[in-house]
Amino acid sequence: MFDALSIAIKNLFRHRLRTLMTLLGATIGISAFVSLTSFSNGFRTQLVDMVKSYSIDITVMSKGAATPTGSMISVSDYKELSRMKHVRGASSLVVGPVTSPWNPYFLVFGLSSMESFLNKLGIVEGRVIVPGRKEVLMGERAAQRFKIKVNDKIFLAQQELFTVVGISSSGSRIIDGGAVLDIQDAQQLLRRYDTCNMAFLQVDIGSDAGQVAAEVNRRFQNLTAVKSGEFIAQYRVIKTVGVFAWVVSIIAFITCCIIVMNTFLMVVSERTKEIGILMAIGWSRAMMMKVFILESMVICFLGGIFGNVTAVGALWFFHAMNPEGLGWLVPTSVSAGVMLESIGLSLVLGIAGSLYPAFRASSLLPSEALRYE
């Protein structure tokens, strides 16, 4: 094994430019997989953590809404939800992007019941907002990025002037990258009068949240209620992002396989006479296949390592550039699980891409290979 590996490594240095080009192809493919998977997983984790941290039992959205920003719940429906049997508390949320002079896509969250969320928002400076005073609680990430401090005056939606009365750190990049307002101010900014995007219900202690959610779905034909633990699984945007990540990754994987296969078919063609000599002096077909597969695995393994490094750099770059104000969505690190998965994928890539060239090399007859010109 070690003899075959040392031979494989030596062979890689014989045509360094071709080895580097193949390595570059593997790096790009693995980098695409790591970047997209990290983004998809990070987006899902943010939403899961946000729902869990606020002790929400049931989440309600309008039926068919793909995202919370596309959901509309009327005030009358919300009031009826809050009066339902076994519901001990209800709060509503208005969420959406505004275009400000300093950020083209800035999320604002309007809460109907600040007290329900206050202990989870984590006020690190200043105080909580007072309804009716055009006040805003800025997320810590947004405050740092745009150098906003307590008592600063900021414009939201171009001409709406608000006073920053506090800075919060909830641990969720989604919330910490935006701002929390009184729900009436958010409704005015987003032009969503007399509606909210989501309703959060807390059920009586000992009551079954699943049964209450089923009752909501029975009584309100235009709404969809799910237990908060099931909300993320039904959130279509996450499914779409996940599917997109996998489709692009599969395309990148197939492309890399073709690059690796093409490279090693060229290698087999160039080394035909050498292969004949080696087989004539006693090399077995299995040994010949092993050397070619190991060469490919070494290249792709290095591509996996460099791909992870490149992906982390790309995520940091995207986060720092903040295109269209969406930098807060991008994670700046890669989980150990994704790293290990990408390394495993790179080894599979090495085997898949070299299997046919290795089989072709091992199938050569020594007498024919020696006569090859």
Order of alpha helices (4+ residues) and beta strands (2+ residues): alpha-alpha-beta-beta-alpha-beta-beta-alpha-beta-beta-alpha-beta-beta-alpha-beta-alpha-beta-beta-alpha-beta-alpha-alpha-alpha-alpha-alpha-alpha
